[in-house]
């Protein structure tokens, strides 16, 4: 009984400590609040079922991110596209967007243009604060490879975001 109580406390600590990081990463992957909430909930459900397999509490963040990434992949395996009547769609008023929203959209679009081998390490570092070592473990890559990809990703991103006539 004591072991069960200890696991429950460990789980509650994980939820409290990493919910925000998982939500941000999930939202980055989906760009949909409802889907993100479902992904995070499913991630924690799977984590609870496997909590006794977590040998090192210091690896919890990577472990949870891995669960979330796999759960996101499962979402596409079982996804069936729904059809929507075009008459039911509303057109958004573009004038309601703020300059910050526009900049965020431009940044997201630029990051989406990066090749996956550059995009994923950049998101893990910038959004979740993973170190080069943590990213290399998370992605199963050599740390030097990760650092090279991060450098190239940032350089490509800077070029993509540079105003068209700034280089002239």
LUMNUKOL-133279 format. One record per atom (N, C-alpha, C): x, z, y. Coordinates in steps of 0.001 Angstrom, whole numbers, plus 500000, padded with zeros to 6 digits. Atoms other than C-alpha are relative to their C-alpha. Last residue first. Example, Ala and Ser with C-alpha at 12.3 -4.5 7.8 and 13.67 -1.06 7.14 Angstrom:
<sites>
499180499940498810;513670507140498940;499230500730501090;500890500000498810;512300507800495500;500900500000501200;
</sites>
This chain:
<sites>
499581501194499251;519933449294544759;500698500378501296;498702500472500437;519767452126542230;500507498825500803;498989499010499658;516972453928544038;501389499528499624;499064500530499017;514765450813544035;501092501008500401;499579501382500259;512890451528540805;501066499493500979;500807500994499286;512699455286541281;500620498617499872;499393500405498731;514664457123538593;499095498966500689;500709499361498883;512356458577535957;500548499616501369;501412500372500021;513401456231533160;499245500542501219;500109501427499656;517085456557534034;498547499545500056;499663500129498582;516862460354534076;499881498546500454;501135499483499245;515080460276530719;500246499882501504;501048501019500047;517772458069529225;498786500418500818;499525501143499217;520474460490530401;498938498891500032;500078499633498582;518536463503529166;500436498849500892;501410499897499631;517973461905525766;499851500298501487;500544501358499853;521613460845525501;498537500020500431;499334500625498864;522865464379526153;499414498608500255;500533499364498784;520292465871523776;500597499362501251;501359500505499790;521208463357521085;499358500610501244;499889501397499565;524901464159521448;498621499432500299;499530499960498616;524180467903521264;500147498579500573;501079499508499126;522066467418518143;500436499962501457;500997501075499939;524725465303516440;498869500390500943;499440501033499116;527361467897517309;499046498825500154;500162499579498603;525115470603515800;500557498952500963;498765499400499523;524899468706512481;499817500358501482;498950500867499466;521302467954511537;501234500824500354;499084500303501097;518639469592509384;501111499054500406;500089501423500336;515993469355512106;500924499602498850;501396500432500045;515315473078512482;499873498565499498;500605499424501214;518875474056511617;498575499488499822;499328500624501145;520332471655514211;499435500538498690;500533501353500169;517720472768516724;500637499330498793;501357499881500536;518643476418516221;499376498629499761;499924499523501384;522342475703516670;498620500060499362;499490501101500812;521729473630519816;500088500375498533;498586500316499751;519640476452521251;500395498807499127;499084499915501129;515844476459521157;501410499645500435;498803499227499721;514068477066524460;500940500184498824;499989498771500794;510638475991523306;501255500829500166;501302499364500063;509779473308525838;500049501356499309;500614499825498680;513174472098526973;498705500811499938;499155499261499062;515144472600523757;499246500329501289;499689498685500571;512546471684521137;500849500832500959;501201499182499907;511242468886523368;500272501401499457;500229499698498589;514729467447523791;498786500907500175;499089498932499567;515499467714520067;499776500403501462;500259498722500673;512281465808519247;500996501092500390;501151499271499468;512585463063521858;499863501386499367;499634499394498721;516088461849521021;498888500904500524;498781499212500222;515630461105517305;500522500642501283;500260498679500592;512032460092518057;501254500851499804;500032500109501453;513156457257520383;499803501403499411;498740499760500699;512331457977523998;499802499817498497;499285501274500145;509241456345525515;501332500162499265;500601500741501114;507190459489524871;500706498659499761;499513499371501229;509597461384527134;499448499271498782;498579500345500132;508885458924529946;500575500596498717;499910501409500380;505135459220529414;501453499580499806;500464500123501383;505326463018529452;500125498547499519;498975499399500852;507413462961532640;499620499867498530;498859500921499983;505011460549534334;501125500520499101;500363501172500800;502043462668533258;501155499009499934;500003499578501399;503726465820534570;499656498834499081;498599499849500417;504505464063537859;500099500412498541;499443501355500077;500882462914538179;501452500065499536;500539500620501209;499614466399537362;500568498602499807;499352499345501136;501956467848539983;499515499409498687;498676500597500147;500778465270542539;500755500632498830;499044499499499022;497204466362541966;501353499343499776;498737499515500548;494607464341540114;500938500428501119;500043498550500201;491076464157541508;501331500558499504;499639499343498757;491647460662542933;499996501521499872;498550499845499890;491739459155539441;500413500753501269;499663500302498625;488018459686538929;501475500322500215;499499498898499172;487610459624535174;500318499504501400;498732500397499402;485478456931533577;500420501106500953;499948499871498553;482797458309531320;501376499561500481;498712499620499404;482182457133527789;499890500058501513;499931498543499893;478710457152526221;501267500488500689;500906499561498943;478130453447526920;500028501509500203;499347500212498703;481234452589524879;499112500471501151;500734501021499277;479619454075521771;500588499906501405;500728499486498853;482274456052519971;499315498824500685;500370501039499046;483643455386516522;499146500610501094;501429500066499720;485370458133514647;499754498932501051;500356500345498622;488808457701513160;498489499929500145;500824501189500061;489396459513509917;499533499728501424;500780500428498837;492240461962509885;499228498727499704;501421499891500306;493326463487506573;499094499481501121;500257500418501378;496977462438506615;498507499987499701;500060501458500027;497088462640510401;499737499472498600;501155500428499197;496197466333510443;499850498487499960;501166499991500903;498659466952507645;498753499510500727;499875501192500848;501459465922510054;498809499899499041;500321501143499145;500255468539512563;500084498703499191;501448499987499846;500283471147509793;499543498842500890;500580500490501260;503828470182508934;498479499949500084;499683501437500105;504946470556512555;499384499398498740;500836500731499049;503121473890512853;500250498494499917;501370499981500517;504732475257509667;499091499179500920;500028500896501156;508149474158510896;498598499932499406;499985501365499452;507514475808514269;499937498990498861;501335500298499478;506549479019512452;499911498590500579;500912500048501140;509760479070510399;498590499619500466;499769501291500658;511870478246513448;499038499803498837;500440501039499063;510319481170515326;500177498615499376;501454500126499943;510591483508512334;499536498856500901;500300501413500223;514307482945511677;498503499720500151;499360500762498926;515288486296513209;499740498501499865;500893499964498843;512742487974510905;500577499220501174;499263499603498801;514889486912507949;499078499907501214;498900499086500336;513333486780504475;500686500558501245;499135499976498819;509984485284505420;501087501052499788;498899500936500214;508512484690501965;500974499951501175;499016499343500852;506317487822502185;501193499103499683;499203499050499214;504542486258505156;501071500684499155;498621500070500499;503396483288503067;500915501016500669;500005500183501460;499612483680503331;501410500033499416;500480498765500605;499992485108506830;500053499912498473;498926499008499891;502139482151507890;499582501314499338;499004500326501027;499533479733506572;501162501000500030;500646499747501286;496870481452508672;500975499728498854;499953498565500248;499239481553511641;499304500383498689;498598499594500174;499804477821511440;500093501485499682;499630500366501373;496093477158510923;501445500390499704;500740499120500894;495301479065514139;500376499717498543;499375498682499908;498054477252516015;499309500979499061;498674500056500624;496812473876514813;500672501373499992;500183500088501450;493186474684515643;501342499994499264;500501498703500450;494105475841519147;499808500017498487;498885499054499951;496186472699519624;499570501373499512;499172500302501168;493315470479518483;501174500974499936;500744499598501194;491035472157521022;500820499768498732;500090498541500109;493570471954523858;499315500450498716;501416499691500155;494488468291523325;499865501507499740;500594500222498685;497853466807524356;498478500234499977;501359500542500084;498649466769520632;499391499587501329;500200500963501082;502390467289520215;498651499292500093;499098501125499745;503004468950523596;499778498911498950;500622500797498935;499935471075523055;500864498795500353;501153500706500558;501347472222519730;499316499128501037;499470501079500837;504675473073521360;498857499180499394;499359501002499139;502994475038524131;500512498820499187;501030500711499250;500656476801521686;500618498904500875;500668500920500913;503487477671519324;498930499194500729;499073501091500322;505536479132522154;499343498970499090;499821500859498819;502576481158523447;500917498821499727;501214500779499760;501675482528519991;500179499019501167;499790501447500039;505260483523519244;498761499153500266;498749500499499442;505617487227520092;500049498474500135;499834499572498601;502055488467519628;501208499331500645;501072500614499214;501466486465516459;500192500317501475;499739501444499906;504834487438515016;498961499302500873;498892500167499075;504259491126515831;500330498513500190;500552499784498660;500877491024514127;501072499831501072;500810501153499643;502516489512511045;499445500137501415;499055501091499757;505191492203510894;499256498746500456;499359499726498705;502521494884511253;500974498886500374;501023500194498971;500497493333508416;500579500237501395;500179501444499827;503599493036506252;498979499698501090;498785500504499355;504406496730506804;499895498498500262;500093499566498601;500826497741505963;501195499466500798;501056500794499384;500991495717502750;499861500327501489;499443501345499828;504338497281501812;498987499096500707;499107499930498861;502876500776502360;500590498628500309;500818500000498800;500000500000500000;500856500000501256;
</sites>
